[in-house]
Amino acid sequence: MQNRYVRVLIKNQSNQYLLMYEKDPFDCGRDRCNFPGGRVEQNQTPIEAAIREVLEECNLTIDKKQLHLLLCDRSVTKGMVWLGYYFVANVKNTENLKIMEPNKCFKMEWSPRHEIADKYKSNLYGPKEKAMLMRELGFAGR
């Protein structure tokens, strides 16, 4: 079975994106920012996983109609092949937003797209992934 994960670029009505700051799971002092998401469970579609992960991590309810596939990317990490699905979701109601997994995430913030590139670029694994995300965020030339 292939390893799969999802990431959801949640955009609010002010055209800002939700970033989550994750604790370093290896405790090496390398906390990182990321978009909400996680593993696709067995017998689950990437869309179902995206909806579940956003609810589990941020307490936001999104509908599959709000999700638009931005990128599907294959990468290899520590010898394991991963297939990543990146979605964009425009949300109107963010009043229920809160950190649901404080053991993993210590901070969430809305960031304008011009700030995302510098905050997130260290998490981009491949040139295709970087190009697609940067295009969505308005940085086609980076």
N, C-alpha and C positions, 0 to 999 in steps of 0.2 A: 504494500500500500504506500502511496506517495504521501509525503509530509506536505501539508497545505496550511496556509495562514491567510488572514485578512487584515487589512488596515483600512480605516475609514477616515477620510478627510472631511470633517464636519464643518460646514460653513454656516455662520449665522446671518441674520438679516443685514448686519453691518459689513458683510463680506470679510469677516475675520474667521480664522481657522482655529479649532481647538487643539491645543498641544497638551500632552501629558508628560510630566517629568517622572521617569521611572528610576527606582533605586537599582543600583548595580547588583544583579543577582549573584555575582561572584565576589562582591565586597572588595573590589579593587579601586574604589574611589572614582569610578567612571560612570556617574549617573548620566542619563541621556534623556533627550526629549523624543517623543514619538507620537504618532497618531493612535487613537484607540483601535484596538484589535487584538487578535490572538489566533490560536490554532483552530482549524476547522476540524470538528469532531467527526468520527466515523459515522457514516450514514447521514451526514449533514451537508447541505449545499453551501457554497461560499456566501450566498445571500443570507441564508439562515444564520450562519456563523457571524456575519457582520452585524445583523440585528441583535443577536444574543450578546455579543461582546460589548457593543455600545451600551446596552442596558446593564450588563454586569459591571462594567468599568465606570460608567458616567451617569447612570440612572436616567438616561435619555431613551425615549421610545421613538424609534424610527420605523417607517413603513417601507416595504420593498419598492414602492413607487418612488420613494425619495432617493433610492440608491442608483447611481450610475457608474458602471464599470469604467474605470480610468485606465487600468493597466493590469495585465496578467504577466508575471515575470517568473522565470526559472532561475534559481541561484543554487550554489553549492556552499554550504557552511560546515566546516569541520567534517568534510567527507559525506555529508548528508545532502541529498537533493531536496530542495523546497520549491513549491509552487506558490507564489504570492498573488493575491487578488487585492487590488487597490480600488476603493470606491470613493466617490464624492457624494455627500448627502447634504442637501440644503435644508436647514431646520429653522422653524419659526419660533417654536416654544422651547426655551432653554431654562425655564424657571426651576425645574427639578434637577438641574445639573449639580452633581456632587461626586466627590471621590468615594467610590464604593469598595475599593481594594487598597486601603492605606498601607498594607504590607508591601505593595508593589509600587504604588504611585504616591508621591509626596506633594505634588502640586499640579494644578491645571490652570491654563490661561488661554484667553482668546488673543490671537496675534494677527496683525494685518499681514497680508501676503508678502509684503516687501521685507518683513523680518524673518519669515519662515526659512528662507534659503540658508541663512547663516546659522540658525538654531538647529536645523534638521539635517544639514548636508553630511554630517559625520555618520548618520545612520543609513545613508544610501549605499547599497552594496554594488550595484552594477551600472554601467553607462546607460543602458536602456531605461532602467528604473529612474535614474537621476534625470534623464532627458524628459521622460513623460511627466514626472512630478513637477519639474521646474516649468514645463510648458503650462500645466494646469495652474501653477502659482504665478504665471506671468513672467518667467525668467527664461525665455527660450534661448537667449544667447549665452547662458552660463554653463 
